[in-house]
Amino acid sequence: MHHNLELILLEIPTTKNKKRSKEELEERLISLVASLFGGVLRGSRRERLLSKFVENEYEKIDRLMELYIRYSNRVKEESERLNDLELDDLEMDEDEKYNRKLESGLYSLQLIAVILGHLWTSEHPRIKARIESLLKQQKLTKTDVKNVLQEYHDNIGDLDGPDEKEKAQAKIQRFIAAL
């Protein structure tokens, strides 16, 4: 299971005409890693998963932060574009705005923030230090990650029933509190 993690968070080589399929693959892999963390809550399997983020001088955390920055910038650009549209008298409701942001990569950004939450709550001081250092390099703070997590928390649906929604929201709330 964990051998594939090597592939997941390393650079995916592509040619320019395959850019979209590269992004789709990245998005699926981000979702897969978030699911892995969600399914492996404690014990040696979780430790093995966390160790993958420590090895090779934290290259997977570095890659995760690269993706965080890229998706964060895309969502920020889309938000600014939507605000400009509103100034041009094109009224949009909050749901429509949120859906547009999702299309620009918000969901992947949220999943990356969830992965960062899992890493942060792992209580590995070196992992925390690496994440903080990378945020600082980008002139970001943990509050930026918290804001992404809060928006995710506020929009968790109840497709799997109210109990599952509550559990999911409680988990995200723990990440926010820990950060």
Secondary structure, 3 states (H helix, E strand, C coil): CHHHHHHHCCCCCCCHHHHHHHHHHHHHHHHHHHHHHHHCCCCHHHHHHHHHHHHHHHHHHHHHHHHHHHHHHHHHHHHHHHHHHHHCCCCCCHHHHHHHHHHCCHHHHHHHHHHHHHHHCCCCHHHHHHHHHHHHHCCCCHHHHHHHHHHHHHCCCCCCCHHHHHHHHHHHHHHHHHC
